[in-house]
């Protein structure tokens, strides 16, 4: 058997030796680096090579960028899902506070208005809390949180930030009964804010609107007119908002017009009310001529009997 020669065939020995090649290309590289750094001769070559190789570079980087974008997409989606769950949990926890915020804000505004009204009227007014409504379905009454121990007396006017609510009709040591303007036993002397026409607003009971009774069909009252207290009864200070006219029927066949109104005060929704201090005592009503004449006749008759 013929042995395999250890030396490579003559084909691989063509050209310079590897050491000579390394020395030549190393020297050439140093020369090119020096020339490029000193004279910038290869700047155009570098730019042309960059333009030619840019598509290849983008093509090489596209798989890595696609993988990175895909990973970032799934990571952001996972983070968004976690954030969404966290925000949902926080929303559920804060929902009672958020739902009560509007109510607390409105209640704060109402109390602020009541305090302003309290400072406007005489001293002795008291802010009260509505406890519950009366048990009689045919009577429009409320019970409030203060009574005789707080200085409340029967006959005091009760208002809220919108207008008149009613009148204190019964006082207990720690609570009081308020009869609303919608009760059938309640009446308020009022006047039309626009025209000054005076009338009396009567309550009509449960489920019915208060009415201006015994009003002439020719009275200057229109739908939308605002009614305020006239102050003629000595219970309600003049100028308090009471109701708004909602309908006017002037039937020529009737003696009086039929005028229905909507209360402006929160007779069925206010939680805090203001009880006004009782007004100063009015002077006694003068005697009517007929009463005075009857008193004189009675005096003369007693004198004759005595004689």
C-alpha positions in Angstrom: 0.0 0.0 0.0 1.4 3.4 -1.0 1.8 5.8 2.0 0.1 9.2 2.0 2.7 12.0 1.7 3.0 14.4 4.7 3.6 17.5 2.6 0.7 19.2 0.8 0.6 19.2 -2.9 2.4 22.0 -4.8 -1.0 23.7 -5.5 -1.1 25.2 -1.9 2.4 26.6 -2.1 1.7 29.2 -4.8 2.1 33.0 -4.0 3.8 34.7 -1.1 4.1 33.1 2.3 1.5 33.9 4.9 3.9 36.0 7.0 4.6 38.2 4.0 0.9 38.6 3.3 0.3 39.6 6.9 3.1 42.1 6.8 2.0 43.6 3.5 -1.7 44.0 4.4 -0.8 45.3 7.9 1.5 48.0 6.4 -1.2 48.9 3.8 -3.8 49.3 6.5 -1.5 51.6 8.5 -0.8 53.7 5.4 -4.5 54.0 4.6 -5.4 54.9 8.2 -2.7 57.6 8.2 -3.8 59.0 4.9 -7.4 59.0 5.8 -6.8 60.6 9.2 -4.5 63.3 7.7 -6.0 64.1 4.3 -9.6 62.7 4.5 -9.1 60.9 1.1 -11.4 58.0 1.9 -14.4 60.1 3.1 -16.3 59.7 -0.2 -15.5 56.0 -0.2 -16.8 55.6 3.3 -20.1 57.4 2.4 -20.5 55.4 -0.8 -19.9 52.2 1.2 -22.4 53.3 3.8 -25.1 54.0 1.2 -24.5 50.6 -0.5 -24.4 48.7 2.8 -27.3 50.4 4.5 -30.1 48.2 3.0 -28.0 45.2 4.0 -27.6 46.5 7.5 -31.4 47.1 7.8 -32.1 43.7 6.4 -29.8 42.1 9.0 -31.3 44.1 11.9 -34.9 43.5 10.8 -35.3 40.1 12.5 -33.9 41.4 15.8 -36.1 44.6 15.7 -39.2 42.5 14.9 -38.5 40.2 17.8 -37.9 43.2 20.1 -41.1 44.9 18.9 -43.1 41.8 19.4 -41.7 41.3 22.9 -42.4 44.9 23.8 -45.9 44.6 22.5 -46.7 41.6 24.7 -44.9 43.2 27.6 -46.9 46.4 27.3 -50.1 44.5 26.8 -49.4 42.5 30.0 -48.5 45.8 31.9 -51.7 47.4 30.6 -53.8 44.5 31.7 -52.3 44.6 35.2 -52.8 48.4 35.3 -56.3 48.0 34.2 -57.0 45.5 37.0 -55.4 47.7 39.6 -57.4 50.7 38.5 -60.6 48.7 38.5 -59.9 47.6 42.1 -59.2 51.2 43.1 -62.4 52.4 41.4 -64.4 49.8 43.3 -62.8 50.8 46.6 -63.4 54.5 45.9 -66.9 54.2 44.4 -68.7 54.9 47.8 -66.6 58.0 48.2 -67.2 59.1 44.6 -70.9 58.5 44.9 -71.1 60.5 48.2 -69.0 63.4 46.9 -71.8 65.1 45.0 -74.2 64.6 47.9 -71.7 66.0 50.4 -71.0 68.9 48.1 -74.7 69.8 47.7 -75.2 69.4 51.4 -72.3 71.7 52.1 -73.8 74.3 49.7 -77.2 74.0 51.4 -75.7 74.4 54.9 -73.7 77.4 53.8 -76.8 79.1 52.4 -78.7 78.3 55.6 -75.9 79.9 57.7 -76.1 83.0 55.5 -79.8 83.1 56.0 -79.4 82.7 59.8 -77.0 85.7 59.9 -79.5 87.7 57.9 -82.5 87.3 60.2 -82.9 88.0 63.9 -80.8 86.2 66.5 -82.3 83.0 67.9 -82.7 81.2 64.6 -81.6 77.6 64.7 -80.4 75.1 62.1 -82.2 71.8 62.6 -82.0 68.3 61.1 -85.1 66.5 59.7 -85.6 63.3 61.7 -88.6 61.7 60.0 -92.0 62.5 58.5 -95.3 62.1 60.3 -97.2 58.8 60.3 -100.5 60.2 59.2 -100.5 59.9 55.4 -103.1 62.7 55.1 -101.1 65.2 57.1 -98.0 66.9 55.7 -95.7 67.1 58.8 -92.1 66.7 59.7 -90.2 66.2 62.9 -86.9 68.0 63.4 -84.0 67.6 65.8 -84.5 70.5 68.2 -87.3 71.5 70.7 -88.1 73.6 73.6 -84.7 73.0 75.2 -83.1 74.8 72.2 -85.5 77.7 72.5 -88.0 76.7 69.7 -91.5 77.9 70.1 -94.7 77.1 68.2 -95.5 79.5 65.4 -91.9 79.9 64.2 -91.3 79.9 60.4 -89.3 77.1 58.9 -87.3 77.7 55.7 -84.5 76.1 53.7 -82.1 77.5 51.1 -84.8 77.6 48.5 -87.8 79.0 50.4 -90.5 78.5 53.0 -91.0 74.9 54.1 -93.6 75.3 56.8 -94.3 76.4 60.4 -93.5 74.9 63.8 -96.9 73.8 65.2 -95.9 71.7 68.2 -92.8 71.7 70.4 -91.4 68.8 72.5 -88.3 69.0 74.7 -85.9 67.5 72.2 -87.8 67.7 68.9 -90.5 69.8 67.2 -93.3 69.2 64.7 -93.3 71.2 61.5 -96.5 71.5 59.4 -95.6 71.9 55.7 -97.0 74.5 53.3 -98.7 71.6 51.5 -100.8 70.6 54.5 -104.5 71.3 54.3 -104.5 73.3 57.6 -101.7 75.6 56.4 -102.1 79.1 54.8 -99.5 81.8 54.0 -100.2 85.4 53.0 -98.2 85.9 49.8 -97.8 88.4 47.1 -96.7 88.2 43.5 -93.1 89.4 43.2 -93.6 90.8 39.8 -96.9 92.8 40.3 -97.3 93.0 44.0 -100.8 91.4 43.9 -101.6 89.9 47.3 -103.3 86.6 48.0 -103.2 83.6 50.4 -101.6 80.3 49.5 -103.5 77.3 50.9 -102.2 73.8 51.1 -104.2 71.1 49.4 -102.9 67.9 51.1 -101.1 64.9 49.9 -100.6 64.6 46.1 -102.1 68.0 45.3 -100.6 71.3 44.6 -101.1 74.3 46.9 -103.6 76.9 45.6 -104.2 80.6 45.7 -107.8 80.6 46.8 -110.4 83.4 46.8 -108.4 85.3 44.1 -110.2 87.5 41.6 -110.1 86.3 38.0 -108.8 89.8 37.1 -105.8 89.6 39.4 -102.5 90.3 37.8 -101.1 86.8 38.2 -99.4 84.8 35.4 -97.9 81.3 35.0 -94.3 81.4 36.2 -94.8 84.2 38.7 -92.8 83.9 41.9 -94.7 84.2 45.2 -93.1 85.6 48.3 -94.3 86.1 51.8 -96.1 89.4 52.3 -95.5 89.5 56.0 -99.1 90.4 56.8 -99.6 87.5 59.2 -96.7 88.4 61.5 -95.3 84.8 61.3 -93.2 84.9 58.1 -90.8 87.8 57.4 -91.7 89.5 54.2 -89.8 88.6 51.0 -89.3 84.8 51.6 -89.7 82.7 48.5 -92.8 80.4 48.8 -94.0 79.0 45.5 -94.2 79.5 41.7 -97.5 79.7 39.8 -97.9 76.6 37.5 -101.4 77.1 36.2 -104.1 79.8 36.0 -107.7 79.1 35.1 -110.0 82.2 34.7 -113.4 80.7 34.2 -115.9 83.5 33.6 -118.6 81.4 35.2 -116.7 81.2 38.6 -116.3 83.9 41.2 -112.7 83.1 41.9 -109.8 82.0 39.6 -108.2 78.6 40.1 -104.5 79.1 40.5 -102.2 76.2 41.3 -98.6 76.6 42.5 -95.5 74.5 43.1 -93.6 75.0 46.4 -90.1 76.3 46.0 -88.9 75.0 49.4 -87.8 71.4 49.8 -90.9 70.2 51.5 -90.1 66.6 50.5 -86.3 66.6 50.1 -84.5 69.0 52.4 -82.5 67.4 55.2 -81.4 70.6 57.0 -83.8 73.4 57.8 -83.6 76.8 59.4 -86.2 77.7 62.1 -86.5 81.5 62.3 -86.8 83.3 65.6 -90.3 84.3 66.4 -91.0 87.9 65.2 -91.7 90.7 67.6 -95.3 91.0 68.8 -97.5 93.0 66.6 -99.6 95.9 68.0 -103.2 94.8 68.8 -105.7 94.9 66.0 -108.0 98.0 66.2 -111.6 97.4 67.0 -114.1 97.3 64.1 -116.7 100.0 64.2 -119.5 97.5 64.7 -117.7 96.0 67.6 -117.1 99.4 69.2 -120.7 100.3 68.8 -121.8 97.0 70.4 -119.5 97.5 73.3 -121.0 101.0 73.9 -124.5 99.7 73.7 -123.6 97.0 76.2 -122.2 99.6 78.5 -125.3 101.7 78.4 -127.5 98.7 79.0 -125.5 97.7 82.1 -125.8 101.3 83.4 -129.6 101.3 83.0 -129.8 98.0 84.8 -127.6 99.3 87.5 -129.8 102.4 87.8 
